[in-house]
Every structure is written in structure tokens, then in C-alpha cells.
Amino acid sequence: METKTKSVISSALIAISVMVAAAFVGIGLMNFRSTESHTIAATGSASTNFESDLIVWRGNYSAHADTSAAAYTQIEREQAVVKGFLQKNGVKDSEMSFSAVNVYHATRDVYDADGNYRGQEYDGYDLSQSIVVTSSDLDVVEKVSTDVSSLLSSGIEFTSDAPEYYYTKLDDLKLELIDAATENARQRVNIIAEKSGAKVGKLTNSNLGVFQITAQNTGTSSYSYDGYVDTSSRQKTATITVRLEYGLK
């Protein structure tokens, strides 16, 4: 009789334990469902074509002579010729910037009668100077950059870099694109929610993508995760992305 009583008590305790465990599991599931977060997100983009409004062009020329005084006299003459050429072609003095003159001791290799290298010896002075033209008159500077070969007829070995193109209102352009990309992302979220029968709640997160400036219609520019800014093309395209995440009601 005592053994039967113990068996009944044990069965009852097991049943109670199962009920309590089930209750805790049920409470846990209720809490999980109540705290589970449901969101909806979309990435919007915006782009625009624009024309650069500032051009930067760089050039360099040099002189060589047996003495530093003679080399300096030559570099001064070349500077005057270069400046006169730019003025004649419409570049203003305020748009020119001449660097300080760089001075180097020149050397040359020495070989004996049998062609064996014997070392180096002094060979006068090499001087060089660079010029930077910064202007809002892109047409004038573009023409000058392609006509510098005419300086060769004056005995000047002028080395010209390719023009660089910039846009001085880039901050305003970026703000306009951020606004347009944000609206594009918002519209996409609304479309997704409408098609899925959900209701959009409050904004929970937003991320601004990289700002890219590429050459327009050339196919030569590449994108970068850190952002890319093209300076080789006068006509450019600016692009930006914005990601928005909303909670659901």
C-alpha cells in the first residue's frame, strides 16, 4: 500500500513539473514574439550630370649652364617668355603662380678610351621652375594647354601636364543629391510595404553611401568603396546612395 501511494505521488509530481515547464516555455514564446523586431529597408540613389567650373593646369621648364649665375639668367628669360605667351593667349596675371627656382649640381658620367666607366664629374648647373594656372575660364586654359608646343620655337623645353577639372559648388551639389536619394529610398520602402500589405512605422536607421564623381559618358572612370573623384574630365557625373530602415506597425 505504501509503495502504491509513493507511485501516485511521484506521478503527480512529474505531471506538475511538466505543466510548470510548459508554462515557462509559453511565457518565453510570448516574450519573444513581443520583443521581436520587424523592419523594412531600401537603398535609394540619385545622380546628376554637371560641368566643371574650375581648371588647373601645370607646366615645367628648365635651364642648364656652366655657372649658377648663367643658369639663373636663362631661367629668368624663360619665365618671361612663358608669362608673355600666357598673357597673349588670355591668361590673367592673377591666375598664374610661379614656383621658386630649383637648383641642382649637374654631373655627367665619364668613360675611358676603352669604354670603361670611370665615375662622374661636375657638369654645371640645372635649374627648373614650374607654373600653375588656376582659372574659371576653361576654354582659354584648355587652348593654352594644347598650344604650348609653340614655346619650343623660342628655345624653351616646356613640359605640360594634362589639365585638372574641379567644381567649386560641390558641397551644394552633394546636399541636393542626398535629398533626392533619401526621397528615392523612402518611395521604395513605401512600394515594398504596399505590395506586402505592411504599414511603415518610424525610421530606425539610415546610412549614407559613398559620393562618387566620374567622367561623363567616357567609361574611363572607376568606382571606389571610399568614394571616387574624377579630375580628368570637364563633363562629370555625381552619384550618391542612401539606405533607410523603418520599423513596421
FIMAR-465699 format. One record per residue (C-alpha): residue number from 1; residue in one letter; x, y, z. Coordinates in nm, 4 decimals. Layout:
<atoms>
ATOM; NUM; A; X; Y; Z
...
</atoms>
This chain:
<atoms>
ATOM; 1; M; 0.0000; 0.0000; 0.0000
ATOM; 2; E; 0.2835; 0.2364; 0.0873
ATOM; 3; T; 0.4593; 0.1601; -0.2415
ATOM; 4; K; 0.1410; 0.2348; -0.4372
ATOM; 5; T; 0.0991; 0.5680; -0.2552
ATOM; 6; K; 0.4570; 0.6696; -0.3373
ATOM; 7; S; 0.3993; 0.5840; -0.7036
ATOM; 8; V; 0.0888; 0.8024; -0.7175
ATOM; 9; I; 0.2752; 1.0929; -0.5550
ATOM; 10; S; 0.5672; 1.0590; -0.7981
ATOM; 11; S; 0.3334; 1.0601; -1.0968
ATOM; 12; A; 0.1622; 1.3696; -0.9652
ATOM; 13; L; 0.4936; 1.5494; -0.9154
ATOM; 14; I; 0.6037; 1.4622; -1.2689
ATOM; 15; A; 0.2748; 1.5914; -1.4098
ATOM; 16; I; 0.3094; 1.9160; -1.2157
ATOM; 17; S; 0.6699; 1.9583; -1.3365
ATOM; 18; V; 0.5645; 1.9106; -1.6971
ATOM; 19; M; 0.2866; 2.1690; -1.6563
ATOM; 20; V; 0.5244; 2.4213; -1.4987
ATOM; 21; A; 0.7846; 2.3704; -1.7718
ATOM; 22; A; 0.5205; 2.4121; -2.0396
ATOM; 23; A; 0.4053; 2.7331; -1.8739
ATOM; 24; F; 0.7586; 2.8752; -1.8730
ATOM; 25; V; 0.8030; 2.7818; -2.2376
ATOM; 26; G; 0.4750; 2.9530; -2.3212
ATOM; 27; I; 0.5772; 3.2678; -2.1359
ATOM; 28; G; 0.9131; 3.2638; -2.3127
ATOM; 29; L; 0.7492; 3.2401; -2.6543
ATOM; 30; M; 0.5126; 3.5252; -2.5674
ATOM; 31; N; 0.8050; 3.7447; -2.4625
ATOM; 32; F; 1.0000; 3.6505; -2.7762
ATOM; 33; R; 0.7078; 3.7444; -3.0012
ATOM; 34; S; 0.6501; 4.0707; -2.8187
ATOM; 35; T; 1.0149; 4.1822; -2.8420
ATOM; 36; E; 1.0864; 4.0538; -3.1936
ATOM; 37; S; 1.1714; 4.3467; -3.4241
ATOM; 38; H; 1.0235; 4.3718; -3.7746
ATOM; 39; T; 1.1782; 4.6218; -4.0121
ATOM; 40; I; 1.1771; 4.7125; -4.3788
ATOM; 41; A; 1.4700; 4.8727; -4.5628
ATOM; 42; A; 1.5593; 5.0030; -4.9079
ATOM; 43; T; 1.8503; 5.1834; -5.0730
ATOM; 44; G; 1.7821; 5.4905; -5.2825
ATOM; 45; S; 2.0161; 5.6588; -5.5281
ATOM; 46; A; 2.0469; 5.9872; -5.7120
ATOM; 47; S; 2.2798; 6.1151; -5.9825
ATOM; 48; T; 2.3262; 6.4245; -6.1922
ATOM; 49; N; 2.5457; 6.5434; -6.4772
ATOM; 50; F; 2.7316; 6.8709; -6.4393
ATOM; 51; E; 3.0151; 7.0720; -6.5912
ATOM; 52; S; 3.3326; 7.1692; -6.4071
ATOM; 53; D; 3.3747; 7.5401; -6.3345
ATOM; 54; L; 3.7460; 7.5493; -6.2448
ATOM; 55; I; 4.0537; 7.4326; -6.4341
ATOM; 56; V; 4.4066; 7.3800; -6.3005
ATOM; 57; W; 4.6945; 7.3392; -6.5443
ATOM; 58; R; 5.0604; 7.2775; -6.4540
ATOM; 59; G; 5.3792; 7.3131; -6.6543
ATOM; 60; N; 5.7527; 7.2968; -6.6040
ATOM; 61; Y; 6.0630; 7.4296; -6.7806
ATOM; 62; S; 6.4373; 7.4101; -6.7124
ATOM; 63; A; 6.7742; 7.5666; -6.7918
ATOM; 64; H; 7.1338; 7.4432; -6.7945
ATOM; 65; A; 7.4602; 7.6421; -6.7835
ATOM; 66; D; 7.8181; 7.6112; -6.6625
ATOM; 67; T; 7.7636; 7.8572; -6.3779
ATOM; 68; S; 7.4697; 7.9149; -6.1459
ATOM; 69; A; 7.4527; 8.2833; -6.2495
ATOM; 70; A; 7.4284; 8.1972; -6.6180
ATOM; 71; A; 7.1670; 7.9284; -6.5500
ATOM; 72; Y; 6.9614; 8.1699; -6.3408
ATOM; 73; T; 6.9738; 8.4349; -6.6143
ATOM; 74; Q; 6.8461; 8.1748; -6.8584
ATOM; 75; I; 6.5606; 8.0592; -6.6333
ATOM; 76; E; 6.4540; 8.4222; -6.5833
ATOM; 77; R; 6.4418; 8.4689; -6.9592
ATOM; 78; E; 6.2318; 8.1540; -6.9968
ATOM; 79; Q; 5.9940; 8.2705; -6.7254
ATOM; 80; A; 5.9397; 8.5985; -6.9098
ATOM; 81; V; 5.8727; 8.4149; -7.2375
ATOM; 82; V; 5.6260; 8.1734; -7.0704
ATOM; 83; K; 5.4465; 8.4577; -6.8931
ATOM; 84; G; 5.4246; 8.6587; -7.2161
ATOM; 85; F; 5.2856; 8.3569; -7.4009
ATOM; 86; L; 5.0135; 8.3071; -7.1387
ATOM; 87; Q; 4.9199; 8.6765; -7.1309
ATOM; 88; K; 4.8997; 8.6869; -7.5102
ATOM; 89; N; 4.6580; 8.3922; -7.5024
ATOM; 90; G; 4.4202; 8.5402; -7.2462
ATOM; 91; V; 4.5515; 8.4137; -6.9119
ATOM; 92; K; 4.5459; 8.6788; -6.6395
ATOM; 93; D; 4.8430; 8.7504; -6.4124
ATOM; 94; S; 4.6269; 8.6705; -6.1074
ATOM; 95; E; 4.5688; 8.3223; -6.2496
ATOM; 96; M; 4.9413; 8.2411; -6.2759
ATOM; 97; S; 5.1551; 8.1079; -5.9923
ATOM; 98; F; 5.5298; 8.0548; -6.0461
ATOM; 99; S; 5.7172; 7.8307; -5.8026
ATOM; 100; A; 6.0579; 7.9004; -5.6540
ATOM; 101; V; 6.3521; 7.8045; -5.8761
ATOM; 102; N; 6.5054; 7.4643; -5.8009
ATOM; 103; V; 6.8850; 7.4457; -5.8340
ATOM; 104; Y; 7.0814; 7.1234; -5.8845
ATOM; 105; H; 7.4514; 7.0489; -5.9361
ATOM; 106; A; 7.4718; 6.8703; -6.2712
ATOM; 107; T; 7.7066; 6.5775; -6.3264
ATOM; 108; R; 7.7932; 6.3540; -6.6196
ATOM; 109; D; 7.9293; 6.0016; -6.6483
ATOM; 110; V; 8.2937; 5.9655; -6.7516
ATOM; 111; Y; 8.4391; 5.6728; -6.9507
ATOM; 112; D; 8.7971; 5.5973; -7.0546
ATOM; 113; A; 8.9181; 5.5271; -7.4103
ATOM; 114; D; 8.8241; 5.1596; -7.3718
ATOM; 115; G; 8.4674; 5.2406; -7.2695
ATOM; 116; N; 8.5132; 5.1617; -6.9016
ATOM; 117; Y; 8.3111; 5.3684; -6.6558
ATOM; 118; R; 8.5414; 5.5986; -6.4534
ATOM; 119; G; 8.2826; 5.7808; -6.2400
ATOM; 120; Q; 8.1141; 6.1201; -6.2567
ATOM; 121; E; 8.2369; 6.4744; -6.2901
ATOM; 122; Y; 8.0904; 6.8226; -6.2441
ATOM; 123; D; 7.8882; 6.9478; -6.5410
ATOM; 124; G; 7.7468; 7.2872; -6.4440
ATOM; 125; Y; 7.4037; 7.3668; -6.3025
ATOM; 126; D; 7.0474; 7.2560; -6.3790
ATOM; 127; L; 6.7655; 7.4921; -6.2822
ATOM; 128; S; 6.3926; 7.4253; -6.3074
ATOM; 129; Q; 6.0732; 7.6145; -6.2369
ATOM; 130; S; 5.7060; 7.5209; -6.2527
ATOM; 131; I; 5.3928; 7.7228; -6.3153
ATOM; 132; V; 5.0335; 7.6573; -6.2090
ATOM; 133; V; 4.7428; 7.8243; -6.3861
ATOM; 134; T; 4.4120; 7.8259; -6.1977
ATOM; 135; S; 4.1168; 7.9764; -6.3806
ATOM; 136; S; 3.7403; 7.9721; -6.4206
ATOM; 137; D; 3.7838; 8.0349; -6.7948
ATOM; 138; L; 3.8100; 7.6726; -6.9017
ATOM; 139; D; 3.8115; 7.7401; -7.2762
ATOM; 140; V; 4.1113; 7.9749; -7.2579
ATOM; 141; V; 4.3256; 7.7429; -7.0466
ATOM; 142; E; 4.2324; 7.4360; -7.2494
ATOM; 143; K; 4.3531; 7.6115; -7.5653
ATOM; 144; V; 4.6749; 7.7251; -7.3981
ATOM; 145; S; 4.7492; 7.3732; -7.2730
ATOM; 146; T; 4.7348; 7.2396; -7.6294
ATOM; 147; D; 4.9352; 7.5257; -7.7857
ATOM; 148; V; 5.2432; 7.5193; -7.5579
ATOM; 149; S; 5.4407; 7.3396; -7.8265
ATOM; 150; S; 5.4869; 7.6837; -7.9839
ATOM; 151; L; 5.7230; 7.7639; -7.6938
ATOM; 152; L; 5.9720; 7.5190; -7.8409
ATOM; 153; S; 6.0388; 7.7655; -8.1211
ATOM; 154; S; 6.1602; 8.0060; -7.8504
ATOM; 155; G; 6.4137; 7.7515; -7.7289
ATOM; 156; I; 6.2171; 7.6536; -7.4190
ATOM; 157; E; 6.1735; 7.2885; -7.3307
ATOM; 158; F; 5.8323; 7.3168; -7.1685
ATOM; 159; T; 5.6682; 7.0090; -7.0151
ATOM; 160; S; 5.2905; 7.0297; -6.9838
ATOM; 161; D; 5.0612; 6.8219; -6.7614
ATOM; 162; A; 4.7033; 6.7369; -6.8533
ATOM; 163; P; 4.4503; 6.9915; -6.7194
ATOM; 164; E; 4.2635; 6.9078; -6.3984
ATOM; 165; Y; 3.8938; 6.9916; -6.3685
ATOM; 166; Y; 3.7109; 7.0800; -6.0463
ATOM; 167; Y; 3.3710; 7.2078; -5.9291
ATOM; 168; T; 3.3593; 7.4828; -5.6681
ATOM; 169; K; 2.9953; 7.4188; -5.5622
ATOM; 170; L; 3.0460; 7.0551; -5.4732
ATOM; 171; D; 2.9012; 7.0835; -5.1195
ATOM; 172; D; 2.5731; 7.2263; -5.2502
ATOM; 173; L; 2.5562; 6.9578; -5.5183
ATOM; 174; K; 2.6123; 6.6841; -5.2609
ATOM; 175; L; 2.3313; 6.8127; -5.0376
ATOM; 176; E; 2.0914; 6.8170; -5.3326
ATOM; 177; L; 2.1818; 6.4580; -5.4190
ATOM; 178; I; 2.1414; 6.3412; -5.0577
ATOM; 179; D; 1.7923; 6.4923; -5.0519
ATOM; 180; A; 1.6986; 6.3235; -5.3814
ATOM; 181; A; 1.8452; 5.9857; -5.2821
ATOM; 182; T; 1.6639; 5.9948; -4.9464
ATOM; 183; E; 1.3318; 6.0592; -5.1207
ATOM; 184; N; 1.4054; 5.7757; -5.3637
ATOM; 185; A; 1.4726; 5.5351; -5.0756
ATOM; 186; R; 1.1526; 5.6450; -4.8993
ATOM; 187; Q; 0.9473; 5.5803; -5.2119
ATOM; 188; R; 1.0968; 5.2331; -5.2481
ATOM; 189; V; 1.0138; 5.1488; -4.8858
ATOM; 190; N; 0.6533; 5.2579; -4.9389
ATOM; 191; I; 0.6207; 5.0460; -5.2534
ATOM; 192; I; 0.7617; 4.7371; -5.0788
ATOM; 193; A; 0.5312; 4.7887; -4.7799
ATOM; 194; E; 0.2266; 4.8400; -5.0022
ATOM; 195; K; 0.2938; 4.5255; -5.2057
ATOM; 196; S; 0.3479; 4.3162; -4.8903
ATOM; 197; G; 0.0492; 4.4564; -4.7009
ATOM; 198; A; 0.2616; 4.6085; -4.4249
ATOM; 199; K; 0.2418; 4.9518; -4.2649
ATOM; 200; V; 0.5551; 5.1650; -4.2335
ATOM; 201; G; 0.6403; 5.2924; -3.8870
ATOM; 202; K; 0.9176; 5.5170; -3.7612
ATOM; 203; L; 1.2651; 5.5476; -3.9130
ATOM; 204; T; 1.5042; 5.3250; -3.7158
ATOM; 205; N; 1.8284; 5.3616; -3.9065
ATOM; 206; S; 1.9859; 5.5450; -4.2013
ATOM; 207; N; 2.3198; 5.5158; -4.3790
ATOM; 208; L; 2.4825; 5.7473; -4.6308
ATOM; 209; G; 2.6693; 5.5737; -4.9134
ATOM; 210; V; 2.9855; 5.6941; -5.0831
ATOM; 211; F; 2.9868; 6.0036; -5.3002
ATOM; 212; Q; 3.1220; 5.9301; -5.6484
ATOM; 213; I; 3.2239; 6.1742; -5.9219
ATOM; 214; T; 3.3075; 6.0095; -6.2530
ATOM; 215; A; 3.3836; 6.1237; -6.6044
ATOM; 216; Q; 3.0633; 6.1645; -6.8014
ATOM; 217; N; 2.9990; 5.9234; -7.0894
ATOM; 218; T; 3.3613; 5.8133; -7.1222
ATOM; 219; G; 3.3676; 5.4791; -6.9473
ATOM; 220; T; 3.7175; 5.5533; -6.8162
ATOM; 221; S; 3.6348; 5.6255; -6.4517
ATOM; 222; S; 3.6070; 5.3560; -6.1867
ATOM; 223; Y; 3.4032; 5.3375; -5.8675
ATOM; 224; S; 3.5592; 5.3082; -5.5242
ATOM; 225; Y; 3.4237; 5.2000; -5.1846
ATOM; 226; D; 3.5921; 5.5075; -5.0368
ATOM; 227; G; 3.4482; 5.7412; -5.2987
ATOM; 228; Y; 3.5973; 5.8447; -5.6300
ATOM; 229; V; 3.6513; 6.1993; -5.7574
ATOM; 230; D; 3.7461; 6.2348; -6.1239
ATOM; 231; T; 3.9635; 6.5340; -6.2167
ATOM; 232; S; 4.0449; 6.4387; -6.5756
ATOM; 233; S; 3.7110; 6.5252; -6.7385
ATOM; 234; R; 3.5341; 6.8577; -6.7847
ATOM; 235; Q; 3.1915; 6.6894; -6.8004
ATOM; 236; K; 3.1180; 6.4812; -6.4909
ATOM; 237; T; 2.8500; 6.2680; -6.3258
ATOM; 238; A; 2.7911; 6.2737; -5.9486
ATOM; 239; T; 2.6212; 5.9807; -5.7721
ATOM; 240; I; 2.5270; 5.9018; -5.4131
ATOM; 241; T; 2.3239; 5.6365; -5.2285
ATOM; 242; V; 2.1176; 5.6467; -4.9088
ATOM; 243; R; 1.9840; 5.3438; -4.7151
ATOM; 244; L; 1.6784; 5.3851; -4.4922
ATOM; 245; E; 1.5356; 5.1328; -4.2454
ATOM; 246; Y; 1.1879; 5.1630; -4.0924
ATOM; 247; G; 1.0005; 4.9714; -3.8272
ATOM; 248; L; 0.6651; 4.8162; -3.9151
ATOM; 249; K; 0.3400; 4.8942; -3.7337
</atoms>
